Amino acid sequence: MKLLAGAGLALLSAVQPAQEDARAAGPLLPFDAVAYLTGRFKPDTSAAFVLLPAEVAGARQIWLRREAAQALIRMTAAARDDGIALQLLSGTRSFADQKAIWEAKFSGRRTSAGRNLARDFPDTRQRVEAILRYSSAPGTSRHHWGTDIDLNSTSMSWWTTRDGMAALTWLHRRGGEFGFELPYPPRREHGYRYEPWHWSYAPLARPLLVRHYRKMITAQDLGEFLGAGQFQQLPWMEWYVEGVAGVLK
Ligand SMILES: [Zn+2]
């Protein structure tokens, strides 16, 4: 079992700065490149992935790349010392996980920002673009890589509360020390809406995007899901996959 159970103190004394984790780690691509980058693998079959301890993830079963998990455990402890509670909500997601989210929104079974997109956007292209305000298509999510996390709340209103603003201020001030950057800040030209909860472990995520994903993955590699045909025309790589903060590309 690759659980980092109760690893807090032992791990904290053995850790390296974030930049060194990536160098000390195994291969950047622990699975076949296309399968890995599009979320078609089982994290529990590779030593490159670990299950997060309850002190970080609570009762949720969340897997991350080992270096990202170690950095997150350190960051959570540092935040706690500063009076900030960080709760991990989501980490690695498979193609199947993302396809379920996507297709529920596409078919109107699940709302997006309170709207039934199947009803409001009968035109497929417009519906796909509406889903893309808040959700990535299967095969294009940074959550596939095990480097990206959602923290505390995926409700924008929480981040405007006192606790939310304190957590966000802390993450902006100290997240980078642990390797975590915000991929979807406000005021980008293209891409998903601002997501203050989504943080990315840059020492792994940046080379995965720059050296591999953008050179290798095509619309054909995304496979089958409702609305997939739109990705033959949409500039999904430029607007969405690469529509991230400059520090991550
Ligand atoms: Zn996310």
Residues whose N, C-alpha, C, O or C-beta is under 5 A from the ligand:
A	BS01	ZN	I149 D150 H198
